[in-house]
Every structure is written in structure tokens, then in C-alpha cells.
Amino acid sequence: MKRTISLWLGVLALALMPALAQQKPAAPAASVPMGKVHGHVTNPTGAPQTSGAVSFLEPAHAGAAPATSLQAADKGTFQVDANGDYKGEVPAGTYSVVYRSQGMTADKQADRFDNVKVVAGQDTVQDIDMSRQEYIDKLPPDQKKQLEDLRQKNAAALKANEVIKHLNADLHTVSQDVKDSDTARATAAQQLGPSATKADLEAKETEIKTAKYTEIETLMTKDTAAKPDASILWAQLALAQSGLKKYDDAEVSYKKALEVDAASKKPNPAIQGMANAGLGEIYARTGKVAEANAAYDAAAKINPQMAGFYLRNEAVIFFQSGNADAQVAAADEAIKNDPNDALLYYLKGQGLVSKATIDPKTQRIVLPEGCAEAYQKYLDLAPTGPYATEVQGILQQAGQKINSSYKAPKANKK
């Protein structure tokens, strides 16, 4: 058999080319017994071929010859589909099966198998495997080297894809762990029942969160080692470390996330916002007010769509940390961004009320400047909100007239 080796480069590129329309052979006479044929085409790299055509030719005309002779000898030509498969039907007989890549003329062939017998009423399988050693051995040295280089690249790509597959599975687990951590209080209440004490609920909540954050830390420690150039992995690692109160480690991981993301081809504002906000939380919880303000501001600037969320969280974190002054300042900044968020006015009022005094004559609470206004605004925006009764009571104790349609329960009235 004589094969035109120079056509091999066309074979390598087949996966990138559009499919050809199927060439249907002339219908045979009704009296001719037919047999089904099918097979799979594999290119020299071992991957499925996704284009080209397989022809069943009469052996006497299968070699290089004028195109008219080959066309006359063609008893069936079938297009290779996107999976590398072909199928069809030809008259019973013995054939040379020829594969041609897209664009090859009828007198050329990329691969060929002789003495293929098709039996009437049966299905004959004839695969075209151009990754077989016999085929590779006949390639010129330069094409063998090209093939080896391509195989190495494909192997590296497959390995990288496998790593990505595992990383995505781990990130899916992390996502669920974060949700479970966010709902840990409710889960604790469900598990312990209505008779559980506050201390028991808090202990169970901490237990659930610790387990979830520990799993995230374990997965992301492994995954950042496997793919250190993925900023999302560093950000999730930092989230877990922060949840476990490993603030020094979390700070390092968040900064690594920012460094890696900034160096990427397409920096991700969502990841940078998350990392900066994470740093802000660490600084807020460790008493570094100026650093916390700068980090939260950076988060809002880099990802403005989430600015309200970041600034609101800043006020909440300072509230949880017991830093009243920073809480009020953060609430004021968040109010500038969203003046209709009722919680922000409550947080501002709570920060200011910590500085309230008692009038020795009337024994009424004396609220500092801006406190009553903040509480009144909360009631205006959320007259039946979760803190409405508490705010109503404080204002009443301070002798303030409540400018709200909200009616406090009789039990709260003097």
C-alpha cells in the first residue's frame, strides 16, 4: 500500500474544522444484498477524529488512481461525526476502507485497511485507528516529533483538567460549608430542641461552625498547594482561618488572594472585594480601626455593586466587637451609601446610646446628640422591625416623643 504521508498535518487539525455534508452513494439495485457498516476514527494523538470521511472502495481501485476510477469504485462514503463515529450501508463484498481528512482529493488517503469483508444482513465494524504504532512508525521524523510534542501538551492539559475537576468539587463543598456555618444557630436550635439553654445553643453553634471552617481550611490548604495561582482558593482559605479566629494566618491568605488576583490576566473584582472586606473584618475584630476602615473602603471601591453590603457589615462587625465609636462612624458611612437601610440607623443609635447618661432629677435617660434622631429614623423605616419594641422603649425612657405610626404594646407604656 502506498500512502501520502505529507497529508498527515491535515489529520492533526481535523478536530478544529467544520464537518462536511454527508456524501450519499448512488442507491444500489434492489436485488443487491446489503450489509451495515460502522466504526470509530481515532487521530494520531489518541483523540476521537471529528471530521473527514470513510469510504468503502472496491480493492482493484483502492490505490492512487485517477479520480474518476475511484469515484466509480466508491460503494459508500460516510461522514465522521463530532464523536469520531461513522455508519452506513454498502453492498455485501470485500473492500479497502479508506479514511480521508477534510479537503483531501479522491486520489489521496490518510489511512487505509484492506480486505474488509461486509456480509449481507450483518453489521461490520471497521475502526480507523491512526494512533497505532504501525501508523506512527511510517511517519517522517519531523512529524513524529510534532506528534510527541502534541501528545505531551495533551497529557499536560488532561492533568490540568483533572486538577480543575477536583478543585471545583472542593469549592462546591466549601460553598455548602459556608451556608451551613451561616445557619449554624438555627441548626443548633433544631438539634437541641426548645428546652436548650442559651449557653447550650451557643456551644452547639460554635461546634458546628468550627467543624465547617476546619473542613474548608483542610480542603483549601491542599488546593492552594495544588494550584497556587487561583485567587479564589486563597480567599476561601482565609475565610476559614478567620472563622477559626486564626487572624494572623487569615491576613496572610487574604493578602495572597489579592496578590494572585492582581497578577492574573483578568482580575476579579468580586474576589478582590471579598479579600479586602475580609481584611477589614480581621482589623475590626483586632482593634485596628484605621486599617479596617481603609480595607472596607477598598472593597467598596473595587466592587461598587457590593458597596452597601461591605459597609453595612463593617458597622455590624464593630457592633459585635464592642467598639461604639467605630460602629457609629461606620454606620454613618454606610448610610451615605444607602440612606434607606433601617438597620444602619439602629446600629448608629446603639453606638450612641452607650454614651447616654441619667438625669439625677428626673431619672430619665439623657441621649447624646443624634441618638434620638437615629432611633426615630429606624422606626420611620421599620415601624414593625425586629428592634422596634426595644427602640420604642429607649425613646420612652428618654422622654422623647415618638414620631412614628408604630404603636408600642401596652406593657411597654408607663
C-alpha positions as CSV (number, residue, x, y, z in Angstrom):
1,M,0.0,0.0,0.0
2,K,1.2,3.5,-0.8
3,R,0.2,6.3,1.5
4,T,0.7,10.0,1.1
5,I,2.5,10.8,4.4
6,S,2.6,14.6,3.7
7,L,-1.1,14.8,4.3
8,W,-0.7,13.9,8.0
9,L,-0.7,17.6,9.2
10,G,-4.2,17.9,7.9
11,V,-5.2,14.9,10.1
12,L,-4.0,16.7,13.3
13,A,-6.1,19.7,12.6
14,L,-9.3,17.9,11.9
15,A,-10.8,18.5,15.4
16,L,-10.9,22.2,14.7
17,M,-12.6,22.0,11.3
18,P,-16.3,22.1,10.5
19,A,-18.0,18.9,9.3
20,L,-18.6,18.1,5.7
21,A,-22.0,17.3,4.4
22,Q,-22.5,13.5,4.1
23,Q,-21.8,12.1,0.7
24,K,-24.5,9.6,-0.2
25,P,-23.6,6.9,-2.6
26,A,-25.8,6.1,-5.5
27,A,-28.6,3.7,-4.5
28,P,-27.7,0.1,-5.5
29,A,-30.1,-2.0,-7.4
30,A,-32.8,-3.5,-5.3
31,S,-31.5,-7.1,-5.9
32,V,-28.1,-6.4,-4.4
33,P,-27.8,-7.7,-0.8
34,M,-26.6,-5.0,1.6
35,G,-24.7,-5.0,4.9
36,K,-24.4,-2.4,7.6
37,V,-21.0,-0.8,8.5
38,H,-19.8,1.4,11.3
39,G,-16.7,2.3,13.2
40,H,-14.8,4.9,15.2
41,V,-11.9,7.1,13.9
42,T,-9.0,8.0,16.2
43,N,-6.4,10.5,15.2
44,P,-2.6,10.1,15.9
45,T,-2.9,11.8,19.3
46,G,-5.3,9.1,20.5
47,A,-8.3,11.5,20.5
48,P,-11.5,11.0,18.5
49,Q,-11.4,12.4,15.0
50,T,-14.3,14.9,14.5
51,S,-14.4,15.3,10.7
52,G,-13.4,13.7,7.4
53,A,-15.0,10.7,5.7
54,V,-14.6,6.9,5.5
55,S,-15.0,5.3,2.0
56,F,-15.6,1.7,1.1
57,L,-13.8,1.0,-2.2
58,E,-13.5,-1.9,-4.5
59,P,-10.0,-3.3,-3.9
60,A,-9.0,-3.1,-7.5
61,H,-9.4,0.7,-7.5
62,A,-8.3,1.4,-3.9
63,G,-4.8,2.7,-4.6
64,A,-3.8,6.0,-6.1
65,A,-5.5,6.3,-9.4
66,P,-7.4,8.9,-11.5
67,A,-10.3,10.4,-9.5
68,T,-12.9,9.1,-11.9
69,S,-11.8,5.5,-11.3
70,L,-12.0,5.9,-7.6
71,Q,-15.4,7.5,-7.7
72,A,-16.7,4.6,-9.8
73,A,-15.2,2.2,-7.2
74,D,-16.8,4.0,-4.3
75,K,-19.6,1.9,-2.9
76,G,-20.2,4.1,0.1
77,T,-18.7,7.2,1.7
78,F,-19.8,8.2,5.2
79,Q,-19.1,11.3,7.2
80,V,-17.3,11.1,10.5
81,D,-19.4,12.8,13.2
82,A,-18.4,15.0,16.2
83,N,-17.8,11.9,18.3
84,G,-15.5,10.4,15.8
85,D,-18.0,7.8,14.6
86,Y,-19.4,6.9,11.2
87,K,-22.1,4.4,10.0
88,G,-23.8,3.4,6.8
89,E,-24.7,0.6,4.4
90,V,-22.9,-0.9,1.4
91,P,-23.4,-3.9,-0.9
92,A,-22.0,-7.2,0.5
93,G,-18.4,-7.8,-0.6
94,T,-14.8,-7.3,0.2
95,Y,-13.4,-3.7,0.4
96,S,-10.5,-1.5,1.0
97,V,-11.7,1.0,3.7
98,V,-10.1,4.4,3.2
99,Y,-10.1,7.4,5.6
100,R,-9.7,10.9,4.1
101,S,-9.3,14.1,6.1
102,Q,-11.4,17.1,5.3
103,G,-10.3,18.6,2.0
104,M,-8.4,15.6,0.6
105,T,-9.0,14.9,-3.0
106,A,-10.3,11.5,-4.1
107,D,-6.8,10.2,-5.2
108,K,-5.4,10.8,-1.7
109,Q,-5.8,9.0,1.6
110,A,-4.8,9.5,5.2
111,D,-5.2,5.8,6.3
112,R,-6.5,2.5,4.8
113,F,-7.5,-1.0,5.7
114,D,-7.7,-3.8,3.1
115,N,-9.7,-7.0,2.9
116,V,-12.6,-5.8,4.9
117,K,-15.5,-8.2,4.4
118,V,-19.1,-7.0,4.6
119,V,-21.7,-9.7,4.9
120,A,-25.3,-9.2,3.8
121,G,-27.7,-8.6,6.7
122,Q,-24.9,-8.2,9.2
123,D,-23.2,-5.2,10.9
124,T,-19.5,-4.9,10.2
125,V,-17.2,-2.9,12.5
126,Q,-14.2,-1.2,11.0
127,D,-12.4,1.3,13.2
128,I,-9.7,3.7,11.8
129,D,-7.0,4.0,14.5
130,M,-4.2,6.3,13.4
131,S,-2.7,6.2,16.8
132,R,-1.5,2.6,16.3
133,Q,2.3,2.0,16.2
134,E,2.3,0.7,12.7
135,Y,0.9,4.1,11.5
136,I,3.2,6.2,13.7
137,D,6.3,4.2,12.6
138,K,5.7,5.3,9.0
139,L,5.7,9.0,9.7
140,P,8.7,11.1,8.8
141,P,10.9,12.1,11.8
142,D,9.8,15.7,11.9
143,Q,6.1,14.6,12.1
144,K,6.9,12.1,14.8
145,K,8.4,14.9,16.8
146,Q,5.4,17.1,16.2
147,L,3.2,14.3,17.4
148,E,5.2,13.6,20.5
149,D,5.1,17.3,21.4
150,L,1.4,17.4,20.9
151,R,0.9,14.3,23.0
152,Q,2.9,15.9,25.8
153,K,0.8,19.0,25.6
154,N,-2.4,17.0,25.6
155,A,-1.2,15.0,28.6
156,A,-0.5,18.2,30.5
157,A,-3.9,19.6,29.6
158,L,-5.6,16.4,30.7
159,K,-3.7,16.5,34.0
160,A,-4.6,20.2,34.5
161,N,-8.3,19.4,33.7
162,E,-8.3,16.7,36.3
163,V,-6.9,19.1,38.9
164,I,-9.6,21.7,38.0
165,K,-12.2,19.0,38.3
166,H,-11.1,18.2,41.9
167,L,-10.8,21.9,42.7
168,N,-14.4,22.6,41.6
169,A,-15.7,19.7,43.6
170,D,-13.9,21.1,46.7
171,L,-15.3,24.6,46.1
172,H,-18.8,23.1,45.9
173,T,-18.2,21.5,49.3
174,V,-16.8,24.8,50.6
175,S,-19.9,26.7,49.4
176,Q,-22.2,24.3,51.3
177,D,-20.0,24.5,54.4
178,V,-20.3,28.3,54.3
179,K,-24.1,28.0,54.1
180,D,-24.1,25.5,56.9
181,S,-22.0,27.9,59.0
182,D,-24.3,30.8,58.4
183,T,-27.3,28.7,59.6
184,A,-25.5,27.1,62.5
185,R,-27.6,28.9,65.1
186,A,-30.8,27.6,63.6
187,T,-29.4,24.1,63.2
188,A,-28.3,24.1,66.9
189,A,-31.8,25.1,68.0
190,Q,-33.3,22.3,65.9
191,Q,-30.9,19.7,67.2
192,L,-31.2,20.7,70.9
193,G,-34.9,21.5,71.0
194,P,-36.9,24.2,72.7
195,S,-35.6,23.4,76.2
196,A,-32.0,24.2,75.4
197,T,-30.3,27.0,77.3
198,K,-28.7,29.9,75.7
199,A,-25.3,28.6,76.7
200,D,-26.0,25.2,75.2
201,L,-27.2,26.8,72.0
202,E,-24.1,29.0,71.7
203,A,-21.8,26.0,72.4
204,K,-23.6,23.9,69.7
205,E,-23.4,26.8,67.2
206,T,-19.7,27.1,67.8
207,E,-19.2,23.4,67.4
208,I,-21.0,23.4,64.1
209,K,-19.1,26.4,62.8
210,T,-15.7,25.0,63.9
211,A,-16.3,21.7,62.1
212,K,-17.3,23.5,58.9
213,Y,-14.5,26.0,58.9
214,T,-12.0,23.3,59.7
215,E,-13.1,21.3,56.7
216,I,-12.8,24.4,54.5
217,E,-9.3,25.1,55.9
218,T,-8.2,21.5,55.2
219,L,-9.5,21.5,51.6
220,M,-8.2,24.9,50.7
221,T,-4.8,24.3,52.2
222,K,-4.5,21.2,49.9
223,D,-5.9,23.1,46.9
224,T,-3.7,26.2,47.2
225,A,-0.7,23.9,47.2
226,A,-2.0,22.2,44.0
227,K,-2.9,25.5,42.2
228,P,-1.3,28.5,43.9
229,D,-2.3,30.8,41.1
230,A,-6.1,30.6,41.9
231,S,-7.1,33.6,44.0
232,I,-10.5,32.2,44.9
233,L,-8.8,29.3,46.8
234,W,-6.7,31.7,48.9
235,A,-9.8,33.8,49.6
236,Q,-11.7,30.8,50.8
237,L,-8.8,29.6,52.9
238,A,-8.6,33.0,54.6
239,L,-12.4,32.9,55.2
240,A,-12.0,29.6,57.1
241,Q,-9.0,30.8,59.0
242,S,-10.8,34.0,60.1
243,G,-13.8,31.9,61.1
244,L,-11.5,29.8,63.3
245,K,-10.1,33.1,64.7
246,K,-6.6,32.4,63.2
247,Y,-6.4,36.1,62.3
248,D,-2.7,36.2,61.5
249,D,-3.0,33.3,59.1
250,A,-6.1,34.8,57.6
251,E,-4.5,38.1,57.0
252,V,-1.6,36.4,55.1
253,S,-4.1,34.4,53.0
254,Y,-6.3,37.4,52.1
255,K,-3.3,39.4,51.0
256,K,-2.1,36.4,49.0
257,A,-5.5,36.3,47.3
258,L,-5.2,40.0,46.4
259,E,-1.6,39.5,45.1
260,V,-2.6,36.5,42.9
261,D,-5.7,38.1,41.6
262,A,-3.9,41.3,40.7
263,A,-1.3,39.3,38.7
264,S,-3.9,37.3,36.7
265,K,-4.9,38.1,33.2
266,K,-8.5,39.0,34.2
267,P,-8.6,40.4,37.8
268,N,-11.9,39.6,39.5
269,P,-13.5,42.5,41.4
270,A,-15.7,40.1,43.4
271,I,-12.6,38.2,44.8
272,Q,-10.8,41.5,45.5
273,G,-13.8,42.9,47.2
274,M,-14.2,39.7,49.3
275,A,-10.5,39.8,50.3
276,N,-10.5,43.5,51.2
277,A,-13.7,43.1,53.2
278,G,-12.2,40.0,54.9
279,L,-9.1,42.0,55.9
280,G,-11.5,44.7,57.2
281,E,-13.2,42.2,59.4
282,I,-9.9,41.0,60.8
283,Y,-8.7,44.5,61.5
284,A,-12.1,45.5,63.1
285,R,-12.0,42.4,65.4
286,T,-8.5,43.1,66.5
287,G,-8.9,46.8,67.2
288,K,-7.2,48.2,64.1
289,V,-9.9,50.8,63.3
290,A,-8.0,52.8,60.7
291,E,-6.8,49.7,58.9
292,A,-10.4,48.3,59.0
293,N,-11.8,51.5,57.5
294,A,-9.3,51.5,54.7
295,A,-9.9,47.8,53.9
296,Y,-13.7,48.2,53.8
297,D,-13.4,51.3,51.7
298,A,-11.1,49.5,49.2
299,A,-13.7,46.7,49.0
300,A,-16.5,49.1,48.2
301,K,-14.3,50.9,45.6
302,I,-13.1,47.8,43.8
303,N,-16.6,46.2,43.7
304,P,-19.2,49.0,43.9
305,Q,-22.1,46.7,43.3
306,M,-21.4,45.2,46.7
307,A,-20.5,48.5,48.5
308,G,-23.7,48.6,50.6
309,F,-23.1,45.0,51.8
310,Y,-19.4,45.7,52.7
311,L,-20.1,49.0,54.6
312,R,-23.1,47.5,56.4
313,N,-21.0,44.6,57.5
314,E,-18.3,47.0,58.8
315,A,-20.9,48.6,61.1
316,V,-22.1,45.2,62.2
317,I,-18.6,43.9,63.0
318,F,-17.7,46.9,65.0
319,F,-21.0,46.4,66.9
320,Q,-20.1,42.8,67.6
321,S,-16.6,43.9,68.7
322,G,-18.0,46.4,71.1
323,N,-16.3,49.5,69.5
324,A,-19.1,52.0,69.8
325,D,-17.3,55.0,68.2
326,A,-16.1,53.0,65.2
327,Q,-19.6,51.5,65.0
328,V,-21.2,54.9,64.7
329,A,-18.7,56.2,62.2
330,A,-19.1,53.0,60.0
331,A,-22.9,53.4,60.2
332,D,-22.7,57.0,59.1
333,E,-20.6,55.9,56.1
334,A,-23.0,53.1,55.2
335,I,-26.0,55.5,55.5
336,K,-24.4,57.8,52.9
337,N,-24.4,54.8,50.5
338,D,-27.9,53.6,51.4
339,P,-30.0,56.1,53.4
340,N,-33.0,53.7,53.4
341,D,-31.4,50.8,55.3
342,A,-33.2,50.8,58.7
343,L,-30.6,48.6,60.4
344,L,-27.9,51.2,59.9
345,Y,-29.9,53.8,62.0
346,Y,-30.4,51.2,64.7
347,L,-26.7,50.5,64.7
348,K,-25.9,54.2,64.9
349,G,-28.4,54.7,67.7
350,Q,-27.0,51.7,69.6
351,G,-23.5,53.1,69.3
352,L,-24.6,56.5,70.6
353,V,-26.8,55.2,73.4
354,S,-23.8,53.7,75.1
355,K,-22.8,57.2,76.0
356,A,-26.2,58.1,77.4
357,T,-26.4,59.5,81.0
358,I,-29.1,59.7,83.7
359,D,-30.7,63.0,84.7
360,P,-30.4,62.9,88.5
361,K,-33.5,64.9,88.9
362,T,-35.9,63.1,86.6
363,Q,-34.0,59.8,86.4
364,R,-34.6,59.8,82.7
365,I,-32.1,58.8,80.2
366,V,-30.3,61.7,78.5
367,L,-29.5,60.6,75.0
368,P,-26.4,62.0,73.3
369,E,-26.8,64.2,70.2
370,G,-28.0,62.3,67.2
371,C,-29.1,59.2,69.1
372,A,-32.9,60.0,69.2
373,E,-32.8,61.0,65.6
374,A,-31.2,57.7,64.6
375,Y,-33.8,55.7,66.6
376,Q,-36.7,57.8,65.2
377,K,-35.4,57.2,61.6
378,Y,-35.2,53.4,62.3
379,L,-38.9,53.5,63.4
380,D,-39.8,55.5,60.3
381,L,-38.3,52.9,58.0
382,A,-39.1,49.8,60.0
383,P,-42.1,50.5,62.3
384,T,-42.6,46.8,62.9
385,G,-39.0,45.8,62.6
386,P,-37.2,43.3,64.9
387,Y,-35.8,46.1,67.1
388,A,-38.9,48.4,67.1
389,T,-40.0,47.5,70.6
390,E,-36.5,48.0,72.0
391,V,-36.1,51.4,70.3
392,Q,-39.6,52.4,71.4
393,G,-38.7,51.6,75.0
394,I,-35.5,53.6,74.9
395,L,-37.1,56.7,73.5
396,Q,-39.9,56.5,76.0
397,Q,-37.4,56.2,78.9
398,A,-35.7,59.3,77.5
399,G,-39.0,61.2,77.4
400,Q,-38.9,61.5,73.7
401,K,-42.0,62.0,71.6
402,I,-42.1,59.2,69.1
403,N,-42.8,60.5,65.6
404,S,-43.9,57.2,64.1
405,S,-47.1,55.3,63.3
406,Y,-45.8,52.4,65.3
407,K,-47.8,51.7,68.4
408,A,-45.9,50.1,71.3
409,P,-47.6,47.3,73.2
410,K,-49.3,48.5,76.4
411,A,-46.9,46.6,78.5
412,N,-44.1,49.0,77.4
413,K,-46.1,52.1,78.4
414,K,-45.7,53.8,81.7
